[in-house]
Amino acid sequence: MPTARRCLGELHDQNLIGEPARGRYRLHDLLREHARALAAGDDAADRQASVDRLLDYYMHTAVTANRHAAWRTSIGGPPQPGLAPAWAPELRTEEEAITWLRTERANLHACIDYATTHARLTHAVCVLFAISDSLHNQGHWNEAVTFGQAALAAARTIGDRQGQAWALAELGTMQERTADYPAAAASLARALQLFGDLGDQRGQAWALNQLGIVQLLTGDYPAATASLARALQLYRDLGDRRGQAWALNKLSVVQRRTGDYPAATASLTQTLQLFGDLGDRRGQAWALDDLGAVRQLTGDLEAATASLCQALQLSSELGDRHCQAVVLRHLGMVQRRTGDYPAATASLTRALQLYQDLGDRHGQAGASINLGDLLSASSAHNDALGYYAQALNTARDIGAPVLQARALEGIGRCHVRDGNAGRGTAHLQQALAIYQSIGAPEAKSVETALLEQARMTTKGGATSG
């Protein structure tokens, strides 16, 4: 390593290479072509050995970084081919791992591309698995879908069933993030089947956890509960505490969505204990966000604010933009309920911008509904209707029934407040039908609103008669 640094320094002093960032070097175009021509004359075996060492370096270092920066440090993954590098950077902390993954992003992508097209197919699957959490947290979801499809094709080409299972699981996860729920469910179901055939319990648990998230987002709460409960049991059987924490975290969301707030609080209490024991700050951020959401729904707004502010600080320190967006959205909801409309506007607007930057259509629809609720509370009904309509179109497009119902409810309440009872009632009835079909607790408040509207209509008719 010292020799390499000295040589690089000499080349830089002679203006033969550039240093666009400290410690990062780039060949000038003419020198690159000269080096390529010289390399072409090298012995083919030596040239291939050099490429193999480079691929092994990036793969093994990425896997090491992933152990610090990802939640999936204990669920296994595809076996690593090749040899460990003679030298690799010491990635001792989560911050160092995240920085390395971000800095090397372009090179890691190039490794996947090269490995996929040059018969290094197991390398392609391993590198994808190692960087997938980084892609997820930074919002590079479309890129990850493309890589996942390439890795899946590679694993199929070499007949690697375990590689296919992991590639399908990665692909399904990223398809969920891009709101392609039918494709995500199909990929994860196939991954689950392959993991089962291979007897890979960790793989099964992870695929079930991800499938439960898809089922949650599409409003199939019974199926989500079953998938997440199975994942939790498998993780417990394996003694995998981090896996248990994530399964409990997602199970708490289902419990919150179905109105079982005591169960959600109990699940999150366990989740935070597990993440705390493991020193998993990303897990703590997500669990604190969900705890804040539960506390907001139970009316403990002060505690909700405290949890969400903690979550926001952690997610900001980690650079997890997706978590930041979710936390800001929940914080905006709390701020609206406390009457701090300027702060709520700032939080929700920032959340919507982050969702747009990430390409998260589900999040965009949710934040738009929250902004509609805020404007409606301010009697700006026309502006609110614009946000609700936008959210409704997106929710229908991605197949998210909960968001459809919330948008319809918002539209209905705006029309009622504007004195258009007929249109308002029609939208509220549509919202109620969706809420009832998925067992959402919001059905009760809509039923009450419809009964009140019917009472007012009857009273008006009697008075005019």
C-alpha positions in Angstrom: 0.0 0.0 0.0 2.8 2.6 0.8 4.4 1.8 -2.6 1.1 2.3 -4.4 0.6 5.6 -2.7 4.1 6.8 -3.6 3.6 5.8 -7.2 0.3 7.6 -7.4 1.8 10.7 -5.8 4.6 10.7 -8.5 2.1 10.3 -11.3 0.0 13.2 -9.9 3.1 15.4 -9.5 3.8 14.8 -13.3 0.1 15.7 -14.1 -0.4 12.2 -15.5 -3.4 11.6 -13.3 -6.0 13.8 -11.7 -7.2 13.9 -8.0 -10.9 15.0 -8.2 -11.3 14.3 -4.5 -8.7 13.8 -1.8 -7.3 10.3 -2.1 -9.3 9.6 -5.3 -7.4 9.4 -8.6 -8.5 9.4 -12.2 -6.5 8.7 -15.3 -6.6 11.3 -18.0 -8.2 10.1 -21.3 -5.0 9.7 -23.3 -3.2 8.0 -20.5 -6.2 5.7 -20.0 -6.1 4.6 -23.6 -2.3 4.1 -23.5 -2.7 2.0 -20.4 -5.4 -0.1 -22.1 -3.2 -0.7 -25.1 -0.3 -1.8 -22.9 -2.6 -4.1 -20.9 -3.8 -5.7 -24.1 -0.3 -7.0 -24.7 0.0 -8.6 -21.3 -0.3 -12.3 -20.8 -4.0 -13.2 -20.9 -3.8 -15.2 -17.6 -2.1 -12.4 -15.8 -4.6 -9.9 -17.1 -7.5 -12.1 -16.0 -5.9 -12.6 -12.6 -5.8 -8.8 -12.1 -9.4 -8.5 -13.0 -10.3 -11.3 -10.6 -8.4 -9.6 -7.8 -10.2 -6.3 -8.4 -13.6 -8.0 -8.4 -12.7 -9.9 -5.2 -11.6 -6.7 -3.5 -14.8 -4.9 -4.2 -17.0 -7.8 -3.4 -15.4 -8.7 0.0 -15.0 -5.1 1.0 -18.6 -4.3 0.1 -19.8 -7.3 2.2 -17.7 -6.0 5.1 -19.2 -2.6 4.8 -22.7 -4.1 4.6 -22.2 -5.8 8.0 -21.8 -2.4 9.6 -24.3 -0.4 7.5 -27.2 -2.8 6.9 -29.8 -4.4 9.1 -29.4 -7.7 7.5 -26.1 -8.6 9.2 -27.3 -11.9 10.4 -29.6 -13.3 7.7 -26.9 -14.8 5.6 -26.7 -14.3 1.9 -25.3 -15.9 -1.2 -21.8 -17.6 -0.7 -18.9 -15.5 -1.6 -16.6 -16.7 -4.4 -12.9 -15.8 -4.9 -10.3 -14.9 -2.3 -10.2 -12.2 0.3 -8.1 -9.3 -0.8 -4.5 -8.9 0.4 -5.5 -5.4 1.6 -8.7 -3.6 2.3 -9.7 -0.5 4.2 -10.5 -0.9 7.8 -14.2 -0.2 8.1 -14.7 -0.2 11.8 -17.8 1.8 12.3 -21.2 2.3 10.6 -20.2 5.8 9.5 -17.0 4.6 7.8 -18.9 1.8 6.1 -21.6 4.2 4.8 -19.0 6.6 3.6 -17.1 3.9 1.7 -20.3 2.6 0.0 -21.2 6.1 -1.1 -17.7 6.9 -2.3 -17.4 3.6 -4.2 -20.9 3.6 -5.6 -19.9 4.1 -9.3 -17.1 1.5 -9.0 -19.5 -1.1 -7.4 -22.0 -0.5 -10.1 -19.3 -1.1 -12.7 -18.3 -4.3 -11.0 -21.9 -5.6 -11.2 -22.0 -4.6 -14.9 -18.7 -6.3 -15.7 -19.4 -9.4 -13.6 -22.8 -9.8 -15.3 -21.4 -9.6 -18.8 -18.1 -11.5 -18.3 -19.3 -14.8 -16.7 -18.5 -13.7 -13.2 -22.2 -14.2 -12.3 -21.8 -15.2 -8.7 -19.8 -12.0 -8.1 -22.7 -10.1 -9.6 -25.2 -11.5 -7.2 -22.9 -11.1 -4.2 -22.0 -7.5 -4.9 -25.7 -6.6 -5.5 -26.7 -8.2 -2.2 -23.9 -6.3 -0.4 -24.9 -2.8 -1.7 -28.6 -3.2 -1.7 -29.2 -1.6 1.7 -27.1 1.3 0.6 -29.2 1.6 -2.6 -32.4 1.4 -0.6 -31.4 4.0 2.0 -30.2 6.5 -0.6 -33.3 6.0 -2.8 -31.5 4.5 -5.9 -34.4 2.1 -6.3 -34.8 2.0 -10.1 -31.0 1.3 -10.4 -31.4 -1.5 -7.9 -34.3 -3.0 -9.8 -32.2 -3.1 -13.0 -29.3 -4.7 -11.1 -31.6 -7.2 -9.5 -33.0 -8.3 -12.9 -29.4 -8.6 -14.2 -28.3 -10.6 -11.1 -31.4 -12.9 -11.4 -30.6 -13.6 -15.1 -27.0 -14.3 -14.2 -28.0 -16.8 -11.4 -30.3 -18.5 -13.8 -27.7 -18.8 -16.4 -25.3 -20.6 -14.1 -28.0 -22.7 -12.5 -27.4 -21.1 -9.0 -30.7 -21.7 -7.2 -29.5 -20.0 -4.0 -28.3 -17.0 -6.0 -31.7 -16.9 -7.8 -33.4 -16.9 -4.4 -31.4 -14.0 -3.1 -31.7 -12.1 -6.4 -35.4 -12.5 -6.4 -35.6 -11.4 -2.8 -33.6 -8.3 -3.6 -35.6 -7.6 -6.7 -38.9 -8.0 -4.8 -37.7 -5.5 -2.1 -36.8 -2.9 -4.7 -40.0 -3.5 -6.7 -41.9 -2.7 -3.5 -40.0 0.5 -3.1 -40.9 1.6 -6.6 -44.6 0.7 -5.8 -44.7 -2.2 -8.3 -46.6 -4.3 -5.8 -47.8 -7.1 -8.0 -44.3 -7.7 -9.3 -42.8 -7.4 -5.8 -45.3 -10.0 -4.4 -44.5 -12.4 -7.3 -40.7 -12.0 -6.9 -40.9 -12.5 -3.1 -43.2 -15.5 -3.4 -40.8 -17.2 -5.8 -37.9 -16.4 -3.5 -39.8 -17.9 -0.5 -40.4 -21.0 -2.5 -36.8 -21.4 -3.5 -35.5 -20.7 0.0 -38.0 -23.4 1.3 -36.7 -25.9 -1.3 -33.1 -25.2 -0.2 -34.0 -25.5 3.5 -32.7 -21.9 4.0 -34.6 -20.7 7.1 -32.9 -17.3 7.2 -33.8 -16.7 3.6 -37.4 -17.8 4.2 -37.7 -15.4 7.2 -36.4 -12.5 5.3 -38.6 -13.2 2.2 -41.6 -13.5 4.6 -40.7 -10.2 6.2 -40.5 -8.4 2.9 -43.7 -10.0 1.6 -45.5 -8.9 4.8 -44.5 -5.3 4.0 -46.0 -5.6 0.5 -49.2 -7.1 1.9 -49.3 -4.3 4.5 -49.0 -1.6 1.8 -51.7 -3.1 -0.3 -54.1 -3.3 2.6 -54.1 -7.1 3.1 -53.7 -6.9 6.8 -54.6 -10.6 7.7 -52.0 -11.8 5.1 -49.4 -9.3 6.4 -50.0 -10.4 10.0 -49.5 -14.1 9.0 -46.3 -13.5 7.0 -44.7 -11.3 9.6 -45.7 -13.7 12.5 -44.1 -16.6 10.5 -41.0 -14.5 9.9 -40.8 -13.6 13.6 -41.1 -17.3 14.7 -38.4 -18.3 12.3 -36.1 -15.6 13.6 -36.8 -16.7 17.1 -36.0 -20.3 16.2 -32.7 -19.2 14.7 -31.9 -17.0 17.7 -31.6 -14.0 15.3 -32.3 -11.0 17.5 -31.9 -8.4 14.7 -34.3 -10.3 12.5 -36.8 -10.5 15.4 -36.5 -6.7 15.9 -37.3 -6.0 12.2 -40.2 -8.4 12.1 -41.7 -7.0 15.3 -41.2 -3.5 13.9 -43.2 -4.2 10.8 -45.8 -6.2 12.8 -46.3 -3.1 14.9 -47.3 -1.2 11.8 -50.0 -3.7 11.0 -51.2 -3.5 14.6 -51.3 0.3 14.3 -53.1 0.3 11.0 -55.8 -2.0 12.4 -56.3 0.1 15.5 -54.6 -2.3 18.1 -52.5 0.4 19.7 -51.7 -1.5 22.9 -50.3 -4.4 20.9 -48.4 -2.0 18.6 -46.8 -0.3 21.7 -45.8 -3.6 23.2 -44.2 -4.7 19.9 -42.3 -1.5 19.6 -41.1 -1.7 23.2 -39.6 -5.1 22.4 -38.2 -3.7 19.2 -36.4 -0.8 20.8 -35.0 -3.0 23.5 -33.6 -5.4 20.8 -32.2 -2.6 18.6 -30.7 -0.9 21.7 -29.0 -4.1 22.8 -27.6 -4.5 19.3 -26.5 -0.9 19.0 -28.5 -0.7 15.7 -29.1 3.0 15.2 -31.0 2.7 12.0 -33.4 0.2 13.5 -33.8 2.5 16.5 -34.7 5.4 14.1 -37.4 3.4 12.4 -38.8 2.0 15.6 -38.9 5.5 17.2 -40.8 6.8 14.2 -43.4 4.1 14.5 -43.7 4.7 18.2 -44.3 8.4 17.5 -47.0 7.5 15.1 -48.7 5.3 17.6 -48.5 8.0 20.4 -49.9 10.5 18.0 -53.0 8.3 17.4 -53.5 7.7 21.1 -53.4 11.5 21.8 -50.0 11.6 23.6 -48.7 14.4 21.4 -45.8 15.4 23.7 -44.4 11.9 23.8 -45.0 11.6 20.0 -43.0 14.7 19.3 -40.1 13.5 21.5 -40.0 10.1 19.8 -40.2 11.6 16.3 -37.5 14.2 17.0 -35.2 11.4 18.2 -35.9 9.5 15.0 -35.3 12.5 12.9 -31.9 13.2 14.5 -30.8 9.6 14.1 -32.0 9.3 10.4 -30.3 12.6 9.6 -27.0 11.5 11.1 -27.2 8.2 9.2 -28.1 10.0 5.9 -31.2 7.8 5.5 -33.4 10.0 3.4 -36.2 7.5 3.2 -36.5 7.4 7.0 -36.2 11.2 7.2 -39.2 11.6 4.8 -41.3 9.2 6.9 -40.4 10.8 10.2 -41.1 14.3 8.8 -44.5 13.2 7.6 -45.5 11.9 11.0 -44.0 14.9 12.7 -46.1 17.2 10.4 -49.2 15.3 11.5 -48.4 15.9 15.1 -47.7 19.6 14.6 -51.0 20.0 12.8 -52.8 18.4 15.8 -51.0 20.8 18.2 -52.1 23.8 16.1 -48.6 24.7 14.9 -49.6 25.0 11.2 -46.4 26.8 10.0 -44.2 24.0 11.4 -46.6 21.4 10.0 -46.4 23.0 6.6 -42.6 23.0 6.7 -42.3 19.4 7.8 -44.9 18.0 5.3 -43.5 20.1 2.4 -40.0 18.8 3.2 -41.3 15.2 3.4 -43.1 15.5 0.0 -39.9 16.9 -1.6 -37.8 14.0 -0.2 -40.4 11.5 -1.4 -40.3 13.1 -4.9 -36.5 13.0 -4.9 -36.5 9.3 -3.9 -39.2 8.4 -6.4 -41.4 7.0 -3.7 -44.9 7.3 -5.1 -46.6 5.7 -2.0 -44.9 8.3 0.2 -45.8 11.2 -2.2 -49.5 10.2 -2.0 -49.4 10.0 1.8 -47.7 13.4 2.2 -50.1 14.9 -0.3 -53.0 13.7 1.8 -51.5 15.1 4.9 -51.0 18.5 3.2 -54.6 18.3 2.1 -55.7 17.6 5.7 -53.7 20.6 6.9 -55.2 22.9 4.2 -58.7 21.6 5.0 -58.2 22.4 8.7 -57.2 25.9 7.6 -60.5 26.1 5.5 -58.5 26.3 2.2 -60.7 23.7 0.7 -60.0 24.3 -2.9 -56.2 23.9 -2.4 -56.8 20.8 -0.2 -58.9 19.2 -3.0 -56.0 19.6 -5.4 -53.7 17.6 -3.1 -56.4 15.0 -2.4 -57.0 14.5 -6.1 -53.3 14.1 -6.9 -53.0 11.6 -4.1 -56.1 9.7 -5.3 -54.7 9.3 -8.8 -51.4 8.1 -7.5 -53.0 5.7 -5.0 -55.2 4.2 -7.7 -52.2 3.9 -10.1 -50.0 1.9 -7.6 -52.8 -0.1 -6.1 -52.8 1.3 -2.5 -56.3 1.0 -1.1 -55.6 2.7 2.2 -54.4 5.8 0.5 -57.3 5.7 -1.9 -59.7 5.7 1.0 -57.9 8.5 2.8 -57.9 10.7 -0.3 -61.6 10.0 -0.9 -62.4 10.7 2.7 -60.6 14.1 2.5 -62.4 15.0 -0.7 -65.7 14.1 0.8 -65.2 16.1 4.0 -64.1 19.1 1.9 -67.3 19.0 -0.2 -69.4 18.6 3.0 -67.8 21.7 4.6 -68.4 23.6 1.3 -72.1 22.8 1.5 -72.0 20.2 -1.3 -73.5 17.4 0.7 -74.3 15.1 -2.3 -70.8 15.0 -3.6 -69.4 14.8 -0.1 -71.6 11.9 0.8 -70.7 10.0 -2.3 -67.0 10.2 -1.7 -67.3 9.3 2.0 -69.3 6.2 1.0 -66.5 5.1 -1.3 -64.0 5.7 1.4 -66.1 3.7 3.9 -66.4 0.8 1.6 -62.6 0.5 1.2 -62.0 0.9 4.9 -64.5 -1.8 5.8 -63.1 -4.2 3.2 -59.6 -4.0 4.7 -60.7 -3.8 8.4 -59.2 -0.3 8.9 -60.2 1.6 12.1 -60.9 4.8 10.1 -64.2 3.2 9.1 -65.8 4.2 12.4 -65.1 8.0 12.0 -66.4 7.9 8.4 -69.6 6.0 9.5 -70.1 8.7 12.1 -69.6 11.5 9.5 -72.2 9.8 7.2 -74.7 9.4 10.0 -74.3 13.1 11.0 -74.7 14.1 7.3 -77.8 12.0 7.0 -79.2 13.5 10.2 -78.5 17.0 9.0 -80.1 16.3 5.6 -83.2 14.9 7.3 -83.4 17.8 9.7 -83.1 20.3 6.8 -85.8 18.5 4.9 -88.2 18.5 7.9 -87.6 22.2 8.5 -88.2 23.2 4.9 -91.4 21.1 4.9 
